[in-house]
Amino acid sequence: MRMNIKDLPLLVTFLGAALLSQRADAENQMLDEITVRGHKESPHETSLSIREVRESPARDMGEALKQVDGISYVHKGAIANDVVLRGLQKDNINVFVDGVRLHGACPSRMDPPSFHYDFAEIEQVTVIKGPYDLSNPGGLGGVIDARTKKPGIGFGSDVSLSYGSWNSLNTSATASYGTDAYDGLLGYAYKYSDVPKSGDGRRLTEIYPAASPNRYKSDAIDSKAYEINTGWGKLGVNPTLNSRSEIGYTYQDADHVLYPYLKMDADYDKTHRLNWTYQIQKISPLFKDLKLQAYWDKVNHLMDDRYRFTSNPSLNVTRYYSMQTDASTQVYGAKLSAVLAAGPGTLKTGIDYYNRNWNAVNRRAMYTMANRYTDLAMIPDASIDNLGIFGEYKISLGKQLVLKGGVRGDLTWAEANKTNTLVTAGTSRDFSNVSANLQLTYTPVKGLDIFTGIARGTRTPDQQELFLDVPTPGTPSVTSPYWHGNKDLKSTVNHQADVGAKYSTDRFYVNTSLFYSDLQDYINFYQIPTLSEKSYQNVHATMWGAELNSQVSLDYDLYLKGSLSYVEARNESTATPLSEIPPLNGSVSVRYDNGTVFLEAMENLAREQDRVDSGLNETVTPGWATTDLKGGANYRDVTLIIGINNLFDKQYYSHLSYARDPFQSGVKVPENGRNVYFTVEYAF
């Protein structure tokens, strides 16, 4: 897809919003956000505040992040939306919570990393676009960095209740107490929903044809879509005026999560997350900051087809399911970092290590007649160890230029600890990668920042891409292929160039950026028709794209906001489009906000995506437009928000609305229809 005359209305609407800049008198949170984005964020960074999340009916952080330009999401059902940043997803982007590396356990991405924390924990999410984070390995496409709430001095608490269409319930409560010497915080969140309906009035569990073996059983069509309990706590101690030790723990229990997008649903997801940090600041004129971090997280995930017709009892199906996957993942790691005064600039340096284990056991009624429900090491208890060291130097070249650059080196070991038909226990791969970037920010006049950067980002193949093994019952065919990893994959290397400009005043903010990526050995999923196999291969790929976003304060407490994103990707090895790339999309909104009362109307737009990968049976997705309305009021410590998303009950599909493999259903999942919701918050 290339931009043409059809796109002019969307471009004109955005530019109209961006160019209207006048002065208003209201002093409220909207102006604070304009200030933060205009004066504190780098041109290649953007953020999402908890205020923006709370005003939306988002059920998880993946869905909430779609408000950020350049971000889309994969829609699987009522929850657990997977983040896509500039067309890159999965292990091509890093997801952190307070520096803790997160990974899901499901091989089909039922539980992406952003699913494993509740936004009631979070104060702000920062998005770094492109390979400009050297303090962590991987993330060649960017970083999603969530920061949790911090206790203040004295006692504080907040309670929130949201209710909406389809009996969607989202409640949370936090309480904290702090002194100069110590502080603590406790929180709890509960989420529940029935199955949403799309614009045609059908539940998402009713999308399958009447004869499809993957259709839901009658008693499951109208069952709950998910039920999630999350609890967390944090304790901090300040031994001295310039030091702090903090430990935090989170437990999440997700039950009965339906995924119409796939052939199976999740029985449960149980997540543990533990994080400890110790930090000393202003140690000496040389040592500005020293920080030690250690963390651990684990996810247990069970999925099967008990709610589908494929699990009906038969000669072969002798259990309550015909297929099941029992998966788990565990990550532990540590990092030591320091900030040093080095000559006229500042040096940030450190060393880090992490281990990621991933195990998935698949059972099916009939691999062969003689071996029903045999345990198959789908992902063979495989581990990845990574040891890295980095250094990044920042220096001001006069009053108008800031130069920042650095380098990172990583040694990575991947090993399978079980045997399947692809690999034997002990099969291993070693990788060594170097990442680097150089960034220059030029400020010719106050309020205008011009950014340019070149970067080399890398990431190693994960356990699924290397060692996955899902043989098909009987003889493989195009409709029932053999899915497997490729143990000979190389690391992907992204050579990227960015240029952007940001202009801001106290009441106006606009940011525009353009990027180009040359991806060597990009890990691409593909089908081999002559062999009836699907696997992963290294290809040469290119991507380019652009983003615009703006926020304007007008007279009479009015605000205009607009965003626009585009990315185009090509498999240069086959001269075809890359799969799963979002189309041109954007939004425009107008808001009245006097600090006490607000009203907002937003139009969301996406163009047709006709650049598709026919080799994976990807099809053209029509364009669409939806309208959202919301309003609210603040009275003392109470906030009330009422909204309607998809006001006209539009039936439409996101281009990223159906999965590849393994266990693809082959049926697109429509977006939700009209969704009415309200939220009440009390904070003090």
N, C-alpha and C positions, 0 to 999 in steps of 0.2 A: 504494500500500500504506500502510495506517495501522496503528499498533500496537493490538492487542486482547488478549483473554484468552489467546490462544494463545502470546503472548510472555511470560506471567508466569513459566514455569519458568526461562527464560533470565535474566529480571530478578532473580528470587529467588536463583538460583545466584550471580550476580555480587555482589549486595548482601551475601549471606552471607559471601563471601570478603572483601569490603571492610570489614565491620564487626568482624571478628575481629582484634583487635590485642592481642598479648601480647608479653612480652619474651623474647628468646633470648640465648644467650651466645656464639654463633659470630661471629667477626670475619672476614669474607671479602668477596669482591668483590660479592656480592649486597647487603650492607649499604652498601657504597660507592655502588652505583647508586641505592639508596633515598635516600641523602644528596644525591647530585647532582640527582636529579629533584625532590626535595623542597625543596632550599634554593637551587639555582643556576639552575634552568630557569624561564623565564617561564611563567605558566599557559597561554598560547597556543602554547607551544613544547614539543616532545618530542624525544627522541633515541634512537638505536639504537647500541649499542656493538659493537665488533668481537667481543667475547665472545659476544654473542647471535647474531651472524651465524655464527661458527665452530661453535656448537652445533647449528645447523640444517643440513639438506641443501640449502640454497638454492644455486642455480647462478648467480644474478646478483643485483645489488642490488635490482632491482625485486621479485623474489620474496622477498628477505630483509626488505624494508620492510613486507610484509604483517603483521608482528608489531606494527607501530605502529597504535594506534587511530586510526580515520579514514582509513586507507589500504587500498585494494584494488589489484588489478592485472589487466591484460588478459592472458589466457593464450593464447599463439599456438602453442605447441609445447613443446619441451624446454627452451628458454631464450629470452632477450630479452623478458621480461615488462615491460609498460608500466605505470607508476605512475598510479594514480587517487587523488586527494586530495579527500575530501569531495565526491565525484561529479564533480569537475573533472579534466580530463586534457589531454594534448597541450600546446599553447602557453599554456593557461590557468594552468599552473604552471611555475616556473623550476627548472632543474636546474643546479647548479654543482659543480665540483670545485676547491677552493681559490680560489674566485672566478672560475674560468674558465667562461664560458657554453658549454653543450654543446647541440648539435642533431644529430639523425640525418639521413641522406640519403634514406632510402626514403620515397616518398609514401604507402605503406601502413603505415608505422610498424613495419617489420620490425626496425629498429635504433633503438629509442628512446634518449634520452640516457643513461639509467642502464645501458644495455648497453655503453657505450663506456669503462667503467673497471672494473677488477677489484677486488673487495673486499679482496684481499690488499694493495692499496695503501692502504686506508682505515683510519683509526683510529676515527672516529666520524661519524655522519650526524645532522645536526640538521634537524628539520622545523618550519617556521613555518607555522601554519595561518591562512589569511586574508591579506588585502592589507596586511600590516604591515611589509613590507621596502621602505623608500624608497631604499636605497642602490643599487638595481638597477631597470631598467625592466621592465615586464611583471609576470608573476607575480600576477595578480589573485586567484588561488585559493590561493596559497601558494608556499613555496620548499622544495626538497630541496637541502641544502647539505652536501656531503661534504668532510671534511678528511682529508688524507693523513697518513701516519705521519711523525714527525719524528725525526731521529737524536738520540741521547743522547751524553753524554760517555763516551769510551772506545769499545771495540769491542762490537758487539751483533749478533745475528743470530737468525733464526727460520726453521724449516722446517716445512711442513705437508703432510700427505698425507691425502686423503679418497677413499674408494672406496665405491660403493653399487650398488644394483640397476641393471640395464641397462648394466653396465660403465661406470658413471659415475665418472670420475676427475677429481680436482681437486687439483693440487699447486702449491705456491708456496714461494719462498725469498727472504729479504731479508737483506742484510748492511749494516751501517753503522759508521762510525767518526767520532768527534767530539772536538774540543778546544775551548778557549775562543775560539780564533781562527777555526776553520773546521770544517766537517763535511760528510759525504757519505753517500749511501744508494743502493744498487742493489737491484733486485728483479726477479723473474721468476715468471710463473704459467702453468700449462698446464691446459687443460680439455678433456675429451673425454666423449662419451656415445653409446651406441646409442639407438635410439628407445624412449622409455618406453612402458609399457603402462598402460591404465586398469583400473578395477576389474573389468571383464568379461573381462580377459585379452587383449584386442586391443591391438595397437600403435596409437599415435596416427596412423600412416600408413594404417591400415585402417578409417578412419571413413567413407569414402565408399561410397555404394551401388555395386553391381557394374556398373551401366550408366553411372556418372558419367564424363564425359570428363575430370574433374579428378582422378580416382583415380591413385594412384601405380603406376608400373610394377613388375612383380614383383621386379626386381633392385634397386629402390630402397626397397621396403617395410621391409627389414631392414638398410638401410645405416646409417652413422653419422648421428647427429642433429646433431652439430656438432663442431668441433675448433678451439680458440682458443689462441693464444700471445700473451702480453702481457709486455712488458719496460719497465722504468722506471728512471730515475735522478734524483738530486737533489743539488745542490751548494750549500752555504751558506757565506758569509763574513761575519764580524763585524768590520768595520773599526774600530769603537770599542765601548765598553761599552754604548752606547745605540743602535747602528745595526746593521742586518743586510741583506745582499743575498742573494737565493736564486733559483736557476734550476732548473727541473725539466722533464723530457721523458718522454713515454710513447708507446710504439708498440704497437698491438694489431692482430693479424691473425686474423680469424675466417674459417674455411673450411667450405664445405658445410653451411650451416645450413638445416635443414628447417622449413617453416612450414605444417603441415596446415591451419591457420586461413585460408590464402590460396590463390590459384591458382598462385602461383609460389614458388620457394625461392631462397635467396641462394647464389650461387656464392662470393662473398667479401665481406668488409667489412674495409677497411684504414683504421686510425685513427691520426692523429698529434695529439699534444697538447703544447704548449710554453707554459710560464708563467715569467715573471720578476717579482720584487717587490723593492722597496727601501723599507725602513722605518726611521724615526728616532723614538725615543720620548724623552719628558722633555726636550724641546728648551729650553723656558723655562717660567716660570710660566703663560704664555699658551698656548703650543703644547705640548699633551700628546703628540700623536702625528701623524706625517705619513707617508703611504704612497703610493707610486707603483707601479702594476702595468701590465704589458703582456702580452698573451697571443695565441695563435694555435692553432687546431685545424682539422683537415680530415678528412673521411670520404669514401672512395670505396666505392661499393656497386654490385654487379652482381647482378641476379636474373633468372631465366627459368624456363620450365616444362619443362626437359629431362627431369625425372624423372616427368612426368605423361603420361597417354595423349594429351593434347591435342597433344603434340609428335611423335606418330607420323608418319612420312613419308606424304604424300598429294599429290594434285594441287596443293594450295595450300601445304602445309608442305614446303619444300625445303631448310630448314636443320635444325640439331639442336634448334631450339626453334620454337614457333609465336608466342611473345611474349616480349619481353625488355625490361627497363628498366635503363639505365646511368645511375646517379645519383651526384651528388657534392654536398657542402656544405662551406663554408669560413667560419669566423668568426675575425675578429681584432678586438681592442679594447684600450682603455687606460682607466685610472681614476686620478685623483688625489684623495685624500681626506685630511681632517685632523680632529683632535679638539681643540677649543679650550675653555679655561676662560672662560666668558662669564657674568659676574655670579655669582649663587649656583648656577648650573647648568653643564651641559656641552653644548656645541654640536658635533655631528658634521655635516660638510658636505663636498661634493665635486662633481666634474664627471667625466662618463664619456662614452665613445663606443664604438660597435661597428658593424661591418659584417658582415652575414650574406648570403652568396651561396648560391643553391640552383639546381642545374641537373639536369634529369632528361629523358633522351631515351628514348622508347618506340618499340619496333619490333614490328610484328605481321605475321603471314603475309598477312593480307588486310584492309587498310583498303578497298581497291578491287582488282579483278582486275588493273588496270593499274599499281598502285603497291604491290606486295607489299614488305614489310619496309622501307617508307619510314621514315626518321627523323622522328619527331614530337616537337616541343618541348613535352613534357608539362608540365614546369615550365620556362619559357623563360629559363634562365640569368638568373634574377631576383635582384636585390639589395635588401636593406633596410639603410639607414643610420639610426642613432639617436644623437642628441646629447642628453644630459640633465644637469641640475643639481639638487642636492638639499640640504636642510638639515633637521636633526632636533635638537630641544632637549629635554634631560632635566633635571628639577629636583625636589628633595625639598621637599615642603610640610609641614614638621615631621617627626616620627619615623615617622609611620604612613602618609603619603601620598607617592606618587611619580607625578609627571605627566610624560608624554612625548608629544611631538607634532611634526609636521613636514609638509613639503610637497615635492613633486618636480614638475619640469616637463620634458617631452620633446618634441623635434621629430623626426619620423620621415619618411623618404622611401623609397618602394618603386618599383622600376622594372624592367620586363621588357626584357631585352637581345636577345631573339630574338622571332621572329614565329610564332604558331600561329593556329588558326582563331578564337580568342577575342580575341587582342590582337596588335598590331603592335609591332615593336621600338621602344623609346622610350616606350611607354605607361607612365605614372607616376601615383603618388598621393602626396599630402602629408598628414600627420596631425600634430596637436598635441594633447597630452594633459597633464592635471594630475592628480596623485595626492596624497592627503593622509591623515593619520590623527591621532587623538587617543586616548591610552591612559592610564588611571588605575588604579594598583594601590594597594589599601588593605590594610594589615596591622593589624587591630584587636588581635590577640594574637600572641604568638610562634608561628610555625609555620603561621599561617593567612593566605593571600593571596587577596584578592578582586579580580578583574580585570574591567574593562569597557573596551570600545573601540569606536570608530566609525571607519570608514575608507572612502575612495574609492580603488579600484584600477582600473587601465586596462590594456588591451593592444591593439595594432594587429593587423589581419588579417595572416596570414603569406602567403608567396608562393603556396602551394598554394590557399589559400582565395580569393585574388585572381585568379590567372592559370592555374590548372589547366585542361588541355584533353585529354580522352580521348574522341574520337569513336568511335562503334561502327561495325563493318563493316555495310554495308547500311543498312536503314531502322531507326531506333531503335524499341524496343518497351519494354513494362514490364519484361520479363525481360532485355532487352539495351539499357539506356538510354544516353543520351549524358551523360557526366559532365563537368562544367566548373566553374570558379571563378566568382566574381562580383566584377568589378573595381570595383563601386560600394559594396562593404561599408564600414561605418563601424567605428570602434573600439568595443570592448565596454567598458562602464563598470559596475563592481560597487560598489554602495553596501551596506556590510555593517556589522552590529552584532554584537558578541560580549559575552557575560558568562560568567564562570567563577570557580571557587573551587578553591583547592588547600590541603590541610591536610597537614602532615608533622611527624613526630617522627623520632627517630633510627632507629626501626624500623617506621614506618608512613607510608604515602604514599597519598593519594587525590586525584584531579584530575577535575573535572567541568566541562563547558563546553557552551554553547548558542549557536548562531549563526543569523542570518537574512541572506540576501543578496537584494538587488533588482538584477537584471542587465539593464541597458538595452543594447539593440542586441547581445544575446548572439548569437554566431555559431553557428548551428544547421544541421546537415546535414539535408536533406529531399529528398523525391521529389515531382516534379510529374507526377501520373499522366496528365493529359490531353496532356502534351507529351512523355512518355517521357524525361524528363530528371531528373537528380539534380544538386543544386548546394548552395550555401550561402546563407543568408539571415540578416538581422538580425531577431531577435524579442525580445519582452519576456519574461523568465523570472524565476522566483523559486526560491530554495532555502532550506531550513531543515534543521537537524540538531542532533545532540547526541552527546557522547562521555563515557564514564566509564572511568577506569582506576585500578587500585589495586594496591599491593604491600604485603604484610604479613609481618613477621617474628614467628613463633610460638616457643613453647618447643621444645626438643629439635631445634634447627636446622632447623625446618620453615618454609616460606614459602608463602604463598598469593598468587596473582596473578590478576586478572581484568580484562577489557576489554569494552567494548560500544560500538558505533557505529551511528548511523542518519542517513540523509539522505533528504529528499524533495524532488523537483524538479518544476516545472510550467512548461510553455510557456503563458504567459498570453495570447499572441497567438492561440492556437488552442484554449485551454482543454483541453489534453491533457498527459499526462506527458512529461517530457523522456526521451530515450533514453539507454541506457548508464549507468544509475544503480544502484549496488550496493544490495542489500537490508539489512535489519537483520542485523548479524552481531556476533560476539563470541567470546571464549575464556575458559576458566577453567583454571588449573593449580595443582598442588600440588607442592612441591619439597623434598627433603631435601638440605641442603648444609652440610657442616661445614668447608668450605674445602679439604678434601682429596678427599672423595668426594661425588658428588651423584647423585640419582635424581629424575626428574620425569615426571609424567603430565599431559597437556594434552587438553582437549576443545575442539574448534573447531566453532562452530555458525553457521548462516546460515538465515534464514527465507525462505520463498517470496517471489519478487519478481513481483508481479502488476500493478505499475504500469509498463506498457510502451507504447512508441510503435508502434502498429499501422501507421502510415503508412510505417515503415521495415521492416515485417515482423518486428518484434521480438516474441518470444513469451514466455509465462510460464515462469519457471525454478523448479522445486521446491526446497524447503528441504533442508538436509542437515546431518549432524553426522559428524565424524571424530575419531579418537583417535590421539594421538601419545605415544610413550614414548621416553625417552632417559636415559642415565646416563653417568657418567664419573669419572675419578680423576686427581689430580695427584700426581706423585712427583718431587720435586726440580724439574728443568727440563722434565719430560715430562708431557704431557697426553694422555689417551686418552678418546675419546667414542664411544659406541655408541648408535644410535637406530633407531626404526621409526616412520615417518610413515604415516598411514592404515592403522592396525593391522589393521582388519577388511576391508581391500581394498574399500572402498566405491566403487561406481560413481556418480559425481555430476558435476554441471556448475556452474561458476561462472557467474553471470549475465553476466559480461563475458567470454564465451568464444567469441564470433564477431565478425568485423569488419564494418564498414560498407564504404565504398568508398574508393578504387578497388580493383578486383580482389577483391571479396568472393567467398568460396567458397560461402556459404550453408549451411555445415555446422558445427554446434557442435563444439568440441574438448573432450572430457572432461578432467577433472583426472587426475593420476597416481594409479595404484593403490598397493598396498603397496610402500613404499620402505625397504629396510634399508640402513643406511650406518654407516661408522665413520670416525673422524678421529684421526690421531696428530700431535701437535705437539711440537717441541723448540725451546726458546728460551733464550738466555743473553745 
